[in-house]
Amino acid sequence: MKKIFVIFIVFSLFISSLCDVEGCSNTGATCTACKDGYLLIAAGNKCLYGCATEGTEGDVGKCGTCKTGYLKLEDKSGCLHGCQTETTGKCGTCNTGYLITGAGTCIKGCKTAEDNPATSAKCKACTTEANLSTDGLSCIANCKTTGHNSEVCSECATGYTLSTDKTSCTAETKKEDDTKEDDTKEDDKSSSFGLYTSLLIFALLLLF
């Protein structure tokens, strides 16, 4: 019984140590670092999504300006990616080249949004269908997990490498080189086998 109680106390302390601030990447009651795509507002202990700078004077603790391609929310609590207009905290219309989803998000290069459920944030088909990511949240070819917006990838599919700017996944050249090496080895083995076979036949002919 004591052991169970101790485990419960330790678990409770661990849970309480986690930072519950949206977008926060560290543990503890105070947020000191934000996840990719967020701006740390130290004074307010929060992370604002899509913001480039914090507001000044009467807007301290709020979003001052957004990153390129984002629209600032009316309450200045963050920014929406790829949006042209806002409707109650969600995208009302998207920028050119983006498609709006049922969840009120915008996905670049999406041709058809998923309609089941109606509030889905996923893309069903891209302008180039093969480009749809595994998680359905972007149209980045060979992307497994989309990053903080539809133009960024955080993890590529097996056999592909994420670019420095996280906007594309390219095939790993090392594997291709390894395949070529394996093919060369197989060719060498075949040549050696053929040579040994010819010498053996020649030796047998000499004997008879």
N, C-alpha and C positions, 0 to 999 in steps of 0.2 A: 504493500500500500504506500509506504514511504517513497519507494522508487517511482511509482506512478505520479505522486504528488510533485517530486523534484522535477521530473520530466515536464510536467504541466507548467511549473513555474518558469523553467528555462525556455520552453516554447513560447510562453506569454511574453517574456522579456524580449525574445527575438522578434516577435510580431510587432511589439510596441516600438522597437528600435527602427523599424522600416519607415522610410519617409513616405507619407501618403499624399504628397503634393503631386498633382498631375504633371507629368513630364520630367519629374525629378529622377536623377540617376544614382543618387547616393543614399545611404541609410542614415538614420538619426532624425531627430525632431526638426532640425533646421536644414533646409535645402541649400547645398553649396555647389551643386553641379546639375546641369540639365541634360536630357537626352538630345540626340542629334535632331535639329530642326526647331529647337526651343531656345528662348533667350532668358537668362537668369535675371530675375529682379530681386536682388539681395534684400532691399529694404522691406519688401512685402513678402519675402520668403515664398516666391512662386516662380513658375516657368511659363512664359507666354509663347504660344506656338506661332511660328512664322514671322516673328518680330525681328526687326533689324536693330532698332534703338528703343530705349525707354522714353516715355513722355517727360516733358519738363513742366515746371511751375505747377499749374493746376492739374496736370496729368501725370504727376510722379506716381510710379507704381502701375501705370498703364502702358499700353503699346504706343510708341510715338510714330514710328514708321515701320512699314513691312518690307520683307525681302522682295526682290524682283519677282513678279508673277503672282503675288499674293494681294488679297483685298482685306483692308482693315475692318474688323467688326465695328458696328455702331457704338457698342459699349467700350471699345478699345481694349478688350480683354484678350485679344489675339488676332490672328489673320487667317483667311481662308485661301487655300491654294487653287489657282486657276480660275477663280471666280470673277465675274464681271459685276454682278449685283448680289446683294444679300437679302434673305428672307428669314426673319426670326432666328438668326444664328447659323443659318445654313445657306448654301449657294442657291440663288434664284435662277441665275443664268451663268453660263461659263464663257471664258475667253474663246476666241476662234481656235479651232483645232482640238478642243476639249469636248467631252460629252458629259452631261449631268446624270448622276445616278439617283436611285430612289432615296438614298440616304442624304442627298443634298451635297454630294462631293463631285469634283470634276476630275475626269481621267483623260489625259492627253492621248490622242490616237485611238480612242475607243469608238467603235462603230455602232455597237448595240450593247446596252446595259442589261444586266441580269434583272429579270422582273419577278423572281420568286425567291425570297419574299419581296414584297413591293418596296421595302425599306433597305434593300441590299445595296452595298457600296461597291459591288463587284461589276466587272466588265464581262460580257458574254462573248463578244467577238471584237477583234481589233480591225483597223483598216487593212492590216495584213494579218490574217487570222493566226499564223504561226507565231506571232509576236506576243500572244497573251501569256502573262506570267503564270506560274503554278498557283499562286494564291488568288489570281483573278483581279488583283487590285491595280495592275498596270499593264501597259503594252510594251514592256521591255523584253526583247527576245532572250530566251534561256534564263530568265530571272525566276528564282524560287520564292524569295520573300521580298516584297516591296518595302522600301524605306518609309520616311515620314511623308512623302508625297508620291504621286503617280509617275514622276520622272526620275525617281531615285530607287535603286535596288540595294538591299542590305546583304543578300545572299544569293549566289548564282546556283544553277543546277550543277550536278556532278559533271566534271569534265570541262567546266568553264571558269574563267577567272574574272573577278570584278574589277572594273576600271578604276583608276584613281579618283575620278569625279563621281563614281557610283552611278553612272547613267547607262552603262552597257556591260554585257557579259561576252567575253571572247573565248573561243576554244583554246584549251591549254595546248601549246605547241610541243611541250615536253612529251606528252603522250604520243603525239604523231611521230616525233623523233625516235621514241622507244620502239614504236611499231616498225619504223624503217630499219632500225638496228636488228630487231627480231627477224624481219624478212631477210636481211643480209646474212644473218647467222644460219637461217634455214637454207639459203642458197649455197652457202659455204659447205654445209653438211651434205647437201645433195651432190655437190661437185666432188667432195671427198669420197662419198660412197660410190659414185660412178667410177672414179679413178681406181679405187681398191678393187672394184668388181672387174674392171678391165685387166688389171694386173693378175688377178686370180685366174681368169679365163686364159690369159696368155701363158701362165705357169702351167696350167693343166694341159694345154696344147703341146708344150715342150716335153711333158712327161710321156704323152702318148704319141 
